[in-house]
Amino acid sequence: MKVTIVGAGMGGLAVAALLSRTGQHNVTVLEQATGFHEAGYGIGLYPLGAMVFNAIGRGQQLRDKAVVLKTYEVHGPDGKLLQSIDLNGLLSAYGPLLGVTRTDMISILHSALPDGLIRFGCRAQSVNMAGDQVSVTLENGQSIESDIVVAADGMHSAIRRSLFGEIAPHETGFDAWMWWAPLSLTERDTVSEFWGPSAFVGLYPMREFINVAVAVPKELSPDPKGSSEEILQALRASVGQHAPKVANMPHLWDIAAGKPFLWPMHDVRAPALTALNERVALLGDAGVGFLPTAGVGASNALRSGAALAYELSLSDESSAQAGIRRWRKRVEKIVHGNQSDSRQLAKLMMVKHDSTSALINLLMKHMPVTAMTNSIIKSMEEPF
């Protein structure tokens, strides 16, 4: 059976790595980039996703590149601690929450693939039926026919667009900016977030740097064409106006590497996770996009990819469509629930008005954040 995977992100590489281990299928990955480069920032990887690295024999490599995150703290705009959650206790039955860079995760997944599996510089534009097969049309006009196509080409998926047209995104009204700050900024095992009106600041430890995330309303967001200094100056002014004590944290505005990266705070949900007579599966952000607010998007893409690889490993040309249907039944409720949690959490984290922020800060003194992430924890008990 021939399987074409569009997109060499975490979900697509997980499917490729697991499916290629069976030796039973002809697997090809199409990636629009010309090669792997430094891309993205930090990932909070739940056991939900980390377990996939064990399945491909790369669990130790992942742990060597990661830090164990033991505590999650929420602070108000005045810097005062509102609540602290013991992550070790919360996840003790499943494994640790890891802080690891997207670049390292992609590199480890890539190392588990046979040589030549990825075709770089191939930009897929659309899919359609060609008899009993699915044809992927590339930007250069070439067509590639397969029994199954896995659309894993991200939040702005061209494959999803070709199937369903433009999908209106779910907007939060905020932009997030990411950069690498020095390790001296915060504790090495503690995630710290500061929730204030029109100013969210998150500090996420990685092995070599702290991943800083600052979210502000879109109308206050800096011009991404500006220099690093101009972007940071504008963000500091926005945060300083609403949360001056947070804005004055030592080293918060020090860049240790790279340039501030813009992450628009929106997501999408495809009308369906399967298409073209169950011969196309929409995986990861291509099917159900995630806000970073619950930190579970990468974990869902990896675990959904593992579930898809398993169902396809049981299938041949005659039974592949049934495998795709089983996969949809496995993952749809879980990923939709996790996405809903991330959306609900965003409503608490990012607000524009002082009165709403004050109410949320009062609420956070009495209600644990985990009340908003129940389906994420429960999903670790569910068979994806």
VOBA-1610 file (N, C-alpha, C; in pm, whole numbers, padded with zeros to 5 digits, always signed):
BEGIN
Met+00085-00119+00000Met+00000+00000+00000Met+00088+00124+00000Lys+00052+00221-00082Lys+00130+00343-00092Lys+00065+00453-00007Val+00145+00512+00083Val+00098+00617+00172Val+00183+00741+00148Thr+00118+00853+00116Thr+00188+00980+00099Thr+00151+01072+00215Ile+00252+01123+00282Ile+00233+01213+00395Ile+00275+01353+00351Val+00184+01448+00362Val+00213+01586+00323Val+00248+01664+00449Gly+00375+01701+00462Gly+00419+01778+00578Gly+00511+01698+00669Ala+00632+01752+00692Ala+00729+01686+00778Ala+00739+01756+00913Gly+00621+01782+00972Gly+00616+01830+01109Gly+00612+01711+01204Met+00576+01737+01328Met+00580+01630+01427Met+00481+01517+01398Gly+00358+01553+01361Gly+00260+01450+01332Gly+00298+01366+01211Gly+00335+01433+01102Gly+00372+01360+00981Gly+00493+01271+01000Leu+00594+01321+01072Leu+00714+01240+01096Leu+00685+01123+01188Ala+00593+01141+01284Ala+00557+01030+01372Ala+00493+00916+01293Val+00401+00951+01203Val+00340+00848+01118Val+00446+00779+01033Ala+00532+00857+00971Ala+00634+00801+00883Ala+00729+00710+00960Ala+00774+00753+01078Ala+00869+00674+01155Ala+00809+00542+01199Leu+00685+00544+01246Leu+00622+00422+01295Leu+00581+00330+01181Leu+00526+00388+01075Leu+00478+00305+00964Leu+00595+00243+00887Ser+00705+00315+00875Ser+00819+00261+00801Ser+00883+00143+00874Arg+00862+00134+01005Arg+00920+00023+01082Arg+00855-00110+01047Thr+00733-00108+00994Thr+00667-00234+00959Thr+00725-00295+00833Gly+00778-00211+00743Gly+00834-00262+00618Gly+00730-00309+00519Gln+00603-00283+00547Gln+00496-00337+00462Gln+00440-00236+00363His+00468-00107+00386His+00406-00004+00303His+00512+00084+00237Asn+00475+00141+00124Asn+00559+00237+00053Asn+00523+00377+00103Val+00611+00434+00186Val+00582+00562+00252Val+00668+00672+00192Thr+00605+00785+00159Thr+00675+00904+00111Thr+00626+01024+00189Val+00719+01110+00230Val+00686+01236+00297Val+00720+01351+00203Leu+00624+01438+00178Leu+00645+01557+00096Leu+00657+01679+00188Glu+00768+01750+00178Glu+00791+01868+00262Glu+00825+01987+00174Gln+00753+02098+00194Gln+00773+02214+00108Gln+00907+02283+00132Ala+00962+02277+00253Ala+01090+02340+00281Ala+01202+02263+00210Thr+01313+02329+00191Thr+01427+02265+00123Thr+01511+02181+00218Gly+01481+02189+00347Gly+01553+02110+00447Gly+01507+02153+00584Phe+01555+02085+00687Phe+01519+02122+00823Phe+01609+02235+00872His+01547+02338+00926His+01620+02452+00979His+01569+02479+01120Glu+01636+02569+01191Glu+01586+02611+01322Glu+01446+02670+01302Ala+01348+02612+01370Ala+01210+02656+01349Ala+01130+02641+01477Gly+01051+02743+01509Gly+00966+02736+01626Gly+01044+02758+01755Tyr+00975+02746+01864Tyr+01037+02770+01993Tyr+01014+02650+02084Gly+00978+02672+02208Gly+00971+02563+02304Gly+00838+02489+02299Ile+00842+02363+02340Ile+00723+02279+02348Ile+00713+02225+02491Gly+00594+02235+02548Gly+00566+02162+02671Gly+00508+02029+02631Leu+00588+01923+02642Leu+00547+01793+02588Leu+00492+01705+02700Tyr+00363+01676+02691Tyr+00298+01588+02786Tyr+00341+01442+02763Pro+00325+01356+02864Pro+00349+01213+02842Pro+00267+01157+02727Leu+00152+01220+02704Leu+00065+01185+02592Leu+00142+01180+02460Gly+00233+01275+02441Gly+00312+01280+02318Gly+00449+01217+02332Ala+00509+01229+02452Ala+00645+01177+02472Ala+00652+01027+02454Met+00542+00957+02484Met+00544+00810+02472Met+00568+00765+02328Val+00536+00849+02231Val+00557+00811+02091Val+00707+00796+02063Phe+00790+00876+02129Phe+00934+00864+02110Phe+00985+00730+02163Asn+00921+00676+02266Asn+00957+00542+02312Asn+00926+00439+02204Ala+00814+00458+02136Ala+00771+00361+02035Ala+00866+00355+01916Ile+00935+00466+01886Ile+01028+00466+01773Ile+01172+00446+01819Gly+01190+00411+01946Gly+01324+00383+01997Gly+01407+00507+02021Arg+01341+00622+02045Arg+01415+00746+02064Arg+01379+00815+02196Gly+01326+00738+02291Gly+01286+00797+02418Gly+01401+00859+02495Gln+01517+00790+02497Gln+01630+00844+02571Gln+01686+00969+02505Gln+01690+00970+02373Gln+01737+01090+02302Gln+01650+01211+02336Leu+01519+01188+02345Leu+01428+01297+02381Leu+01459+01347+02522Arg+01473+01256+02617Arg+01498+01295+02755Arg+01633+01367+02769Asp+01729+01328+02688Asp+01860+01394+02692Asp+01853+01540+02647Lys+01755+01573+02564Lys+01742+01709+02511Lys+01642+01794+02589Ala+01576+01735+02687Ala+01465+01803+02755Ala+01498+01834+02900Val+01417+01918+02960Val+01418+01940+03104Val+01284+01893+03159Val+01285+01842+03281Val+01162+01800+03347Val+01100+01921+03416Leu+00977+01951+03382Leu+00906+02065+03440Leu+00825+02015+03559Lys+00859+02062+03678Lys+00801+02007+03801Lys+00688+02092+03859Thr+00687+02221+03828Thr+00590+02311+03890Thr+00532+02406+03787Tyr+00404+02435+03800Tyr+00336+02533+03716Tyr+00277+02641+03806Glu+00315+02767+03781Glu+00270+02877+03864Glu+00192+02979+03782Val+00085+03032+03841Val+00008+03141+03782Val+00021+03262+03874His+00060+03376+03818His+00075+03501+03891His-00021+03605+03836Gly-00055+03701+03919Gly-00135+03813+03875Gly-00049+03921+03811Pro-00111+04029+03763Pro-00034+04136+03697Pro+00060+04210+03792Asp+00038+04194+03923Asp+00129+04255+04021Asp+00244+04162+04058Gly+00249+04045+03992Gly+00355+03949+04018Gly+00327+03853+04131Lys+00219+03874+04207Lys+00189+03787+04321Lys+00141+03650+04273Leu+00184+03547+04345Leu+00147+03410+04311Leu+00000+03385+04342Leu-00075+03338+04243Leu-00216+03305+04261Leu-00236+03158+04291Gln-00160+03073+04224Gln-00165+02930+04253Gln-00042+02860+04198Ser-00010+02747+04260Ser+00104+02666+04219Ser+00060+02521+04211Ile+00094+02456+04100Ile+00051+02318+04077Ile+00174+02228+04068Asp+00170+02119+04142Asp+00276+02019+04141Asp+00256+01929+04019Leu+00334+01951+03915Leu+00317+01873+03791Leu+00357+01728+03810Asn+00457+01703+03894Asn+00496+01565+03920Asn+00380+01486+03979Gly+00311+01546+04077Gly+00198+01478+04138Gly+00083+01460+04041Leu+00058+01563+03960Leu-00053+01558+03866Leu-00035+01449+03760Leu+00091+01430+03717Leu+00119+01338+03605Leu+00194+01212+03648Ser+00198+01185+03777Ser+00283+01077+03828Ser+00252+00941+03767Ala+00128+00919+03727Ala+00091+00788+03671Ala+00131+00772+03525Tyr+00177+00881+03462Tyr+00200+00878+03318Tyr+00344+00911+03277Gly+00409+00996+03352Gly+00543+01041+03316Gly+00552+01192+03330Pro+00672+01248+03315Pro+00690+01392+03338Pro+00644+01477+03221Leu+00618+01604+03253Leu+00601+01706+03150Leu+00740+01755+03114Leu+00772+01755+02985Leu+00906+01792+02940Leu+00906+01927+02870Gly+01011+02004+02892Gly+01036+02124+02814Gly+01142+02094+02711Val+01108+02104+02584Val+01201+02066+02477Val+01173+02153+02356Thr+01274+02184+02278Thr+01254+02269+02161Thr+01193+02191+02046Arg+01117+02260+01965Arg+01060+02197+01845Arg+01171+02148+01752Thr+01278+02225+01741Thr+01389+02186+01654Thr+01447+02053+01697Asp+01467+02033+01827Asp+01522+01906+01876Asp+01424+01791+01852Met+01296+01816+01871Met+01198+01710+01849Met+01195+01666+01704Ile+01198+01763+01612Ile+01198+01730+01470Ile+01324+01651+01434Ser+01438+01693+01487Ser+01563+01625+01458Ser+01561+01480+01506Ile+01506+01457+01624Ile+01499+01320+01678Ile+01405+01235+01595Leu+01289+01287+01559Leu+01195+01212+01476Leu+01257+01180+01340His+01325+01279+01283His+01389+01259+01153His+01492+01148+01160Ser+01564+01138+01271Ser+01669+01036+01284Ser+01612+00894+01283Ala+01481+00881+01307Ala+01419+00748+01310Ala+01368+00705+01173Leu+01383+00792+01071Leu+01334+00760+00938Leu+01444+00700+00851Pro+01410+00607+00765Pro+01508+00558+00666Pro+01551+00671+00574Asp+01672+00664+00523Asp+01722+00766+00431Asp+01634+00773+00306Gly+01612+00895+00260Gly+01540+00915+00134Gly+01390+00913+00144Leu+01336+00900+00265Leu+01190+00893+00279Leu+01125+01029+00255Ile+01198+01138+00288Ile+01142+01272+00274Ile+01186+01333+00141Arg+01091+01389+00069Arg+01120+01464-00052Arg+01105+01612-00021Phe+01217+01679-00005Phe+01216+01822+00028Phe+01188+01905-00097Gly+01141+02028-00074Gly+01113+02118-00185Gly+00991+02080-00265Cys+00899+02005-00205Cys+00777+01963-00273Cys+00657+02028-00205Arg+00601+02129-00267Arg+00487+02201-00210Arg+00357+02144-00267Ala+00281+02076-00183Ala+00153+02019-00226Ala+00047+02127-00228Gln-00038+02124-00331Gln-00143+02226-00346Gln-00283+02172-00329Ser-00306+02047-00371Ser-00443+01995-00366Ser-00443+01843-00372Val-00558+01785-00340Val-00579+01642-00355Val-00712+01618-00424Asn-00721+01511-00500Asn-00847+01471-00561Asn-00841+01323-00593Met-00957+01265-00617Met-00963+01124-00651Met-00917+01101-00794Ala-00842+00991-00814Ala-00798+00949-00946Ala-00828+00800-00956Gly-00951+00769-00997Gly-00993+00629-00996Gly-01010+00582-00852Asp-00940+00475-00816Asp-00946+00423-00679Asp-00834+00476-00591Gln-00760+00574-00642Gln-00650+00630-00564Gln-00668+00781-00543Val-00581+00836-00459Val-00582+00980-00433Val-00462+01041-00502Ser-00484+01151-00571Ser-00376+01219-00641Ser-00343+01349-00569Val-00215+01365-00534Val-00167+01490-00475Val-00102+01571-00587Thr-00148+01693-00607Thr-00092+01780-00708Thr+00005+01878-00643Leu+00127+01883-00697Leu+00230+01972-00644Leu+00228+02106-00717Glu+00297+02202-00659Glu+00303+02335-00717Glu+00362+02334-00857Asn+00454+02242-00883Asn+00518+02235-01015Asn+00434+02160-01118Gly+00311+02119-01079Gly+00222+02049-01170Gly+00231+01899-01164Gln+00330+01845-01097Gln+00345+01700-01086Gln+00232+01642-01000Ser+00189+01522-01035Ser+00088+01451-00957Ser+00147+01323-00899Ile+00111+01294-00776Ile+00158+01173-00708Ile+00035+01096-00663Glu+00021+00972-00709Glu-00096+00891-00674Glu-00062+00795-00561Ser-00157+00780-00469Ser-00137+00696-00351Ser-00269+00630-00312Asp-00258+00526-00229Asp-00379+00465-00174Asp-00436+00549-00061Ile-00346+00608+00018Ile-00385+00691+00131Ile-00299+00817+00134Val-00359+00930+00168Val-00286+01056+00187Val-00309+01104+00330Val-00201+01138+00397Val-00208+01198+00530Val-00174+01346+00516Ala-00273+01433+00540Ala-00251+01577+00536Ala-00201+01620+00673Ala-00071+01650+00681Ala-00008+01693+00807Ala+00067+01823+00782Asp+00006+01911+00703Asp+00074+02032+00658Asp+00034+02157+00737Gly-00006+02138+00862Gly-00012+02248+00955Gly-00137+02333+00954Met-00132+02439+01036Met-00246+02528+01058Met-00297+02591+00929His-00207+02615+00835His-00245+02679+00709His-00247+02575+00596Ser-00295+02459+00626Ser-00292+02344+00536Ser-00351+02373+00398Ala-00269+02352+00295Ala-00317+02365+00157Ala-00410+02249+00123Ile-00384+02132+00180Ile-00470+02016+00152Ile-00609+02039+00210Arg-00616+02089+00333Arg-00747+02118+00393Arg-00822+02221+00309Arg-00750+02322+00262Arg-00814+02427+00181Arg-00868+02369+00050Ser-00793+02278-00010Ser-00840+02220-00136Ser-00963+02133-00117Leu-00979+02077+00003Leu-01092+01990+00031Leu-01216+02068+00075Phe-01197+02169+00161Phe-01310+02235+00226Phe-01319+02385+00200Gly-01223+02441+00125Gly-01220+02585+00108Gly-01161+02651+00232Glu-01169+02783+00237Glu-01115+02857+00351Glu-01203+02835+00474Ile-01140+02797+00585Ile-01209+02778+00711Ile-01183+02900+00799Ala-01289+02963+00846Ala-01272+03080+00931Ala-01201+03038+01061Pro-01094+03106+01097Pro-01022+03068+01218Pro-01095+03112+01344His-01067+03042+01453His-01113+03084+01585His-01011+03183+01639Glu-01053+03307+01660Glu-00962+03415+01698Glu-00971+03445+01847Thr-00857+03475+01907Thr-00854+03520+02046Thr-00844+03672+02056Gly-00804+03737+01947Gly-00783+03881+01951Gly-00645+03921+02001Phe-00557+03821+02022Phe-00423+03847+02072Phe-00317+03794+01975Asp-00200+03854+01982Asp-00079+03801+01918Asp+00019+03762+02028Ala+00091+03654+02006Ala+00198+03614+02099Ala+00332+03631+02031Trp+00429+03675+02107Trp+00566+03691+02059Trp+00657+03602+02143Met+00746+03528+02076Met+00835+03434+02143Met+00981+03474+02121Trp+01062+03450+02224Trp+01208+03463+02207Trp+01278+03381+02313Trp+01408+03361+02290Trp+01493+03289+02385Trp+01560+03388+02479Ala+01540+03368+02608Ala+01603+03451+02711Ala+01704+03366+02789Pro+01796+03430+02864Pro+01895+03354+02939Pro+01832+03273+03052Leu+01900+03166+03092Leu+01849+03076+03195Leu+01835+03144+03330Ser+01905+03254+03351Ser+01898+03326+03478Ser+01762+03392+03501Leu+01675+03390+03402Leu+01546+03458+03413Leu+01454+03394+03516Thr+01457+03260+03529Thr+01362+03192+03615Thr+01417+03058+03662Glu+01341+02988+03747Glu+01379+02855+03793Glu+01380+02757+03675Arg+01474+02664+03678Arg+01492+02572+03565Arg+01380+02469+03551Asp+01305+02441+03658Asp+01203+02337+03652Asp+01061+02392+03671Thr+01045+02525+03659Thr+00917+02589+03689Thr+00865+02670+03572Val+00743+02639+03530Val+00673+02721+03432Val+00602+02833+03508Ser+00627+02956+03469Ser+00565+03071+03535Ser+00487+03153+03433Glu+00363+03182+03465Glu+00280+03266+03379Glu+00223+03382+03461Phe+00212+03497+03395Phe+00162+03619+03456Phe+00042+03665+03374Trp-00075+03662+03436Trp-00199+03694+03366Trp-00243+03834+03406Gly-00250+03925+03309Gly-00292+04061+03337Gly-00375+04116+03224Pro-00437+04232+03245Pro-00518+04291+03138Pro-00431+04338+03022Ser-00461+04284+02904Ser-00388+04320+02782Ser-00239+04289+02789Ala-00201+04197+02878Ala-00059+04163+02892Ala-00044+04026+02956Phe-00010+03926+02875Phe+00021+03792+02925Phe+00170+03767+02905Val+00236+03714+03008Val+00378+03679+02999Val+00395+03536+03049Gly+00462+03453+02969Gly+00491+03315+03009Gly+00639+03286+02999Leu+00691+03211+03097Leu+00832+03173+03102Leu+00840+03021+03104Tyr+00904+02962+03000Tyr+00903+02818+02982Tyr+01047+02767+02969Pro+01098+02700+03071Pro+01238+02655+03068Pro+01263+02545+02965Met+01373+02559+02893Met+01426+02456+02805Met+01567+02424+02854Arg+01639+02339+02784Arg+01771+02299+02831Arg+01872+02413+02824Glu+01870+02493+02720Glu+01972+02598+02704Glu+01920+02739+02725Phe+01788+02759+02711Phe+01731+02893+02722Phe+01596+02887+02792Ile+01546+03005+02824Ile+01407+03020+02868Ile+01327+03070+02749Asn+01218+02999+02716Asn+01128+03044+02611Asn+01032+03147+02672Val+01046+03273+02630Val+00956+03378+02676Val+00843+03391+02575Ala+00720+03402+02627Ala+00604+03430+02543Ala+00532+03552+02599Val+00513+03652+02518Val+00440+03772+02558Val+00324+03790+02461Ala+00201+03793+02515Ala+00082+03811+02432Ala+00017+03944+02463Val-00018+04017+02358Val-00085+04146+02370Val-00199+04151+02267Pro-00298+04237+02288Pro-00403+04251+02186Pro-00344+04284+02049Lys-00407+04233+01946Lys-00354+04251+01811Lys-00333+04397+01776Glu-00420+04484+01826Glu-00405+04625+01792Glu-00283+04688+01859Leu-00226+04621+01958Leu-00105+04670+02025Leu+00020+04595+01980Ser+00001+04497+01893Ser+00113+04412+01852Ser+00211+04489+01762Pro+00341+04473+01784Pro+00440+04546+01703Pro+00441+04500+01557Asp+00502+04582+01475Asp+00522+04548+01334Asp+00629+04438+01325Pro+00595+04320+01271Pro+00694+04212+01264Pro+00814+04244+01175Lys+00803+04349+01094Lys+00916+04389+01009Lys+01018+04473+01086Gly+00983+04510+01207Gly+01074+04592+01286Gly+01193+04513+01336Ser+01292+04584+01387Ser+01410+04519+01444Ser+01373+04455+01577Ser+01460+04367+01627Ser+01437+04306+01758Ser+01419+04412+01865Glu+01500+04516+01860Glu+01494+04622+01960Glu+01359+04695+01953Glu+01310+04721+01833Glu+01183+04790+01819Glu+01067+04704+01868Ile+01072+04575+01836Ile+00966+04484+01879Ile+00963+04474+02031Leu+01078+04454+02091Leu+01084+04442+02237Leu+01044+04571+02306Gln+01084+04683+02251Gln+01048+04812+02310Gln+00897+04830+02311Ala+00831+04796+02201Ala+00686+04810+02192Ala+00616+04715+02289Leu+00665+04591+02297Leu+00605+04494+02389Leu+00625+04535+02534Arg+00745+04586+02564Arg+00772+04628+02701Arg+00681+04744+02741Ala+00656+04834+02649Ala+00567+04946+02678Ala+00425+04897+02705Ser+00378+04798+02627Ser+00242+04745+02646Ser+00230+04673+02780Val+00326+04586+02810Val+00321+04513+02936Val+00338+04609+03053Gly+00430+04706+03038Gly+00456+04802+03146Gly+00335+04886+03181Gln+00249+04911+03084Gln+00131+04992+03109Gln+00031+04920+03200His+00023+04789+03188His-00079+04713+03260His-00022+04627+03373Ala+00104+04591+03362Ala+00167+04506+03463Ala+00312+04549+03482Pro+00334+04668+03541Pro+00470+04723+03549Pro+00569+04636+03625Lys+00524+04568+03730Lys+00616+04483+03807Lys+00664+04365+03723Val+00576+04313+03640Val+00614+04203+03551Val+00711+04255+03445Ala+00680+04370+03388Ala+00765+04426+03282Ala+00906+04454+03330Asn+00923+04476+03459Asn+01054+04510+03514Asn+01131+04390+03569Met+01085+04269+03539Met+01160+04152+03582Met+01299+04151+03519Pro+01405+04124+03595Pro+01540+04119+03537Pro+01550+04014+03427His+01613+04051+03318His+01644+03962+03205His+01524+03926+03117Leu+01403+03977+03152Leu+01287+03941+03070Leu+01305+03985+02926Trp+01366+04100+02905Trp+01376+04157+02771Trp+01513+04134+02709Asp+01592+04047+02770Asp+01723+04010+02714Asp+01705+03895+02615Ile+01754+03913+02495Ile+01747+03805+02396Ile+01881+03731+02396Ala+01874+03601+02422Ala+01995+03520+02424Ala+02028+03462+02287Ala+01927+03451+02201Ala+01948+03397+02066Ala+01827+03431+01981Gly+01851+03445+01850Gly+01742+03464+01755Gly+01676+03601+01762Lys+01558+03610+01701Lys+01478+03732+01693Lys+01337+03699+01740Pro+01264+03792+01801Pro+01126+03764+01842Pro+01044+03710+01725Phe+00968+03605+01757Phe+00890+03531+01657Phe+00742+03554+01683Leu+00667+03592+01581Leu+00524+03620+01595Leu+00442+03492+01581Trp+00354+03467+01678Trp+00262+03355+01675Trp+00121+03411+01689Pro+00047+03431+01579Pro-00091+03478+01590Pro-00175+03378+01670Met-00249+03428+01765Met-00323+03340+01856Met-00460+03305+01798His-00458+03215+01701His-00582+03162+01647His-00563+03014+01615Asp-00674+02946+01599Asp-00668+02805+01561Asp-00778+02775+01460Val-00786+02651+01416Val-00889+02610+01319Val-00938+02470+01356Arg-01054+02437+01304Arg-01106+02300+01314Arg-01167+02264+01181Ala-01113+02162+01116Ala-01166+02119+00987Ala-01307+02064+01004Pro-01392+02075+00901Pro-01527+02020+00909Pro-01527+01869+00933Ala-01421+01800+00891Ala-01410+01656+00911Ala-01262+01619+00915Leu-01230+01510+00983Leu-01091+01464+00990Leu-01056+01368+00877Thr-01156+01327+00801Thr-01132+01239+00686Thr-01208+01293+00566Ala-01161+01256+00446Ala-01224+01308+00324Ala-01194+01214+00208Leu-01256+01245+00094Leu-01237+01170-00031Leu-01255+01020-00009Asn-01377+00986+00036Asn-01412+00845+00054Asn-01317+00774+00149Glu-01281+00845+00258Glu-01195+00792+00366Glu-01055+00753+00318Arg-01007+00823+00217Arg-00870+00798+00172Arg-00774+00911+00211Val-00826+01016+00274Val-00743+01126+00324Val-00769+01143+00472Ala-00661+01149+00550Ala-00670+01176+00694Ala-00605+01309+00723Leu-00675+01397+00795Leu-00621+01527+00833Leu-00566+01518+00974Leu-00435+01530+00986Leu-00365+01503+01111Leu-00310+01632+01172Gly-00307+01639+01303Gly-00248+01753+01372Gly-00322+01881+01342Asp-00248+01992+01329Asp-00310+02123+01306Asp-00385+02132+01175Ala-00356+02045+01080Ala-00431+02045+00955Ala-00576+02009+00978Gly-00602+01924+01077Gly-00739+01883+01109Gly-00796+01959+01226Val-00723+01961+01336Val-00765+02032+01456Val-00646+02112+01506Gly-00649+02243+01480Gly-00539+02330+01521Gly-00552+02367+01667Phe-00437+02393+01728Phe-00436+02422+01872Phe-00374+02558+01901Leu-00436+02629+01995Leu-00370+02741+02060Leu-00262+02685+02151Pro-00159+02762+02181Pro-00055+02711+02271Pro-00091+02720+02419Thr-00213+02763+02449Thr-00248+02796+02587Thr-00250+02676+02681Ala-00282+02559+02634Ala-00277+02441+02720Ala-00152+02358+02692Gly-00074+02398+02592Gly+00052+02330+02562Gly+00037+02187+02519Val-00075+02154+02453Val-00100+02013+02423Val-00113+01984+02274Gly-00091+02084+02189Gly-00105+02062+02045Gly-00006+01961+01990Ala+00121+01975+02026Ala+00222+01881+01977Ala+00194+01740+02027Ser+00153+01727+02152Ser+00125+01595+02208Ser+00009+01528+02135Asn-00094+01605+02102Asn-00207+01548+02028Asn-00166+01507+01888Ala-00083+01587+01821Ala-00039+01551+01686Ala+00042+01422+01688Leu+00131+01409+01787Leu+00214+01289+01796Leu+00130+01165+01827Arg+00044+01175+01928Arg-00035+01058+01967Arg-00136+01022+01858Ser-00197+01122+01794Ser-00289+01093+01683Ser-00214+01028+01568Gly-00089+01076+01544Gly-00008+01014+01440Gly+00024+00870+01470Ala+00051+00839+01597Ala+00079+00701+01636Ala-00044+00613+01615Ala-00161+00666+01650Ala-00284+00591+01630Ala-00310+00565+01482Leu-00282+00665+01400Leu-00301+00649+01255Leu-00204+00547+01199Ala-00079+00554+01241Ala+00020+00457+01193Ala-00020+00315+01231Tyr-00073+00299+01352Tyr-00116+00165+01395Tyr-00228+00112+01305Glu-00330+00195+01280Glu-00441+00147+01198Glu-00397+00118+01055Leu-00309+00200+01002Leu-00258+00174+00866Leu-00168+00052+00862Ser-00099+00025+00971Ser-00013-00095+00974Ser-00095-00223+00968Leu-00221-00216+01007Leu-00309-00333+01001Leu-00377-00347+00865Ser-00358-00248+00779Ser-00437-00238+00657Ser-00356-00270+00532Asp-00427-00305+00426Asp-00369-00312+00293Asp-00459-00231+00200Glu-00435-00241+00068Glu-00511-00159-00025Glu-00662-00178-00012Ser-00705-00299+00019Ser-00849-00328+00023Ser-00914-00284+00153Ser-00836-00267+00259Ser-00895-00236+00390Ser-00852-00100+00445Ala-00780-00022+00364Ala-00724+00104+00413Ala-00832+00201+00457Gln-00943+00207+00383Gln-01048+00303+00418Gln-01110+00271+00554Ala-01126+00143+00583Ala-01177+00104+00714Ala-01079+00144+00824Gly-00950+00135+00794Gly-00849+00178+00890Gly-00858+00326+00921Ile-00882+00406+00816Ile-00896+00550+00835Ile-01022+00581+00916Arg-01130+00506+00893Arg-01252+00528+00971Arg-01229+00493+01118Arg-01159+00384+01143Arg-01130+00347+01283Arg-01045+00454+01350Trp-00947+00509+01275Trp-00863+00614+01331Trp-00946+00735+01371Arg-01038+00775+01284Arg-01121+00891+01316Arg-01199+00867+01445Lys-01255+00748+01461Lys-01330+00717+01582Lys-01240+00717+01705Arg-01115+00678+01688Arg-01020+00677+01800Arg-00990+00818+01852Val-00966+00911+01760Val-00904+01038+01801Val-00998+01157+01804Glu-01108+01153+01731Glu-01187+01274+01709Glu-01236+01337+01840Lys-01298+01258+01926Lys-01352+01312+02050Lys-01242+01366+02140Ile-01128+01296+02142Ile-01018+01337+02230Ile-00957+01469+02185Val-00923+01480+02056Val-00857+01603+02011Val-00953+01721+02014His-01080+01699+01987His-01176+01808+01998His-01188+01855+02143Gly-01189+01761+02237Gly-01197+01797+02377Gly-01074+01873+02424Asn-00957+01828+02382Asn-00833+01897+02419Asn-00828+02036+02358Gln-00875+02050+02234Gln-00878+02183+02172Gln-00974+02275+02247Ser-01090+02223+02287Ser-01185+02306+02362Ser-01124+02353+02494Asp-01045+02266+02559Asp-00978+02307+02682Asp-00881+02421+02658Ser-00806+02413+02548Ser-00709+02519+02520Ser-00780+02650+02490Arg-00895+02644+02427Arg-00972+02764+02399Arg-01028+02826+02528Gln-01078+02742+02617Gln-01131+02792+02744Gln-01022+02856+02828Leu-00905+02793+02827Leu-00794+02848+02905Leu-00750+02983+02849Ala-00754+02998+02717Ala-00717+03126+02656Ala-00806+03239+02704Lys-00933+03210+02731Lys-01025+03312+02778Lys-00988+03362+02917Leu-00920+03278+02996Leu-00875+03321+03128Leu-00740+03391+03121Met-00652+03340+03034Met-00516+03391+03026Met-00508+03530+02964Met-00589+03552+02861Met-00574+03672+02780Met-00704+03750+02775Val-00709+03858+02853Val-00826+03946+02856Val-00779+04090+02839Lys-00870+04175+02800Lys-00830+04313+02769Lys-00863+04414+02879His-00959+04383+02966His-01009+04485+03057His-00965+04460+03201Asp-00940+04568+03274Asp-00896+04558+03412Asp-00998+04484+03499Ser-01126+04513+03479Ser-01229+04451+03562Ser-01236+04300+03541Thr-01223+04258+03415Thr-01225+04114+03386Thr-01101+04046+03444Ser-00987+04111+03430Ser-00864+04056+03485Ser-00873+04041+03636Ala-00928+04141+03704Ala-00941+04135+03850Ala-01032+04019+03892Leu-01140+03998+03819Leu-01231+03888+03848Leu-01163+03753+03830Ile-01085+03740+03722Ile-01013+03615+03696Ile-00907+03590+03802Asn-00836+03695+03844Asn-00736+03678+03949Asn-00801+03629+04078Leu-00918+03679+04111Leu-00991+03632+04229Leu-01032+03486+04212Leu-01077+03452+04093Leu-01117+03314+04064Leu-00999+03219+04077Met-00883+03262+04032Met-00765+03176+04034Met-00717+03145+04177Lys-00760+03222+04272Lys-00724+03194+04411Lys-00803+03077+04468His-00912+03040+04399His-01001+02937+04453His-01021+02819+04358Met-00996+02838+04228Met-01020+02730+04132Met-00890+02693+04062Pro-00847+02567+04072Pro-00722+02529+04006Pro-00735+02532+03854Val-00627+02569+03788Val-00626+02572+03642Val-00660+02434+03586Thr-00626+02329+03658Thr-00651+02193+03609Thr-00799+02166+03588Ala-00887+02246+03649Ala-01029+02230+03623Ala-01062+02258+03477Met-00975+02336+03410Met-00995+02369+03270Met-00926+02271+03176Thr-00849+02180+03231Thr-00773+02088+03146Thr-00805+01943+03178Asn-00926+01918+03225Asn-00961+01783+03266Asn-00951+01682+03154Ser-00994+01720+03035Ser-00995+01622+02926Ser-00853+01584+02884Ile-00757+01675+02904Ile-00618+01644+02870Ile-00567+01533+02961Ile-00591+01547+03091Ile-00546+01444+03186Ile-00621+01313+03161Lys-00752+01322+03142Lys-00832+01201+03120Lys-00791+01129+02992Ser-00748+01206+02891Ser-00713+01144+02763Ser-00590+01054+02775Met-00511+01072+02880Met-00396+00985+02900Met-00437+00845+02943Glu-00563+00830+02982Glu-00618+00699+03014Glu-00692+00637+02896Glu-00716+00718+02793Glu-00795+00671+02680Glu-00707+00608+02574Pro-00754+00500+02511Pro-00678+00440+02399Pro-00697+00523+02272Phe-00596+00599+02236Phe-00604+00678+02112Phe-00619+00584+01994
//
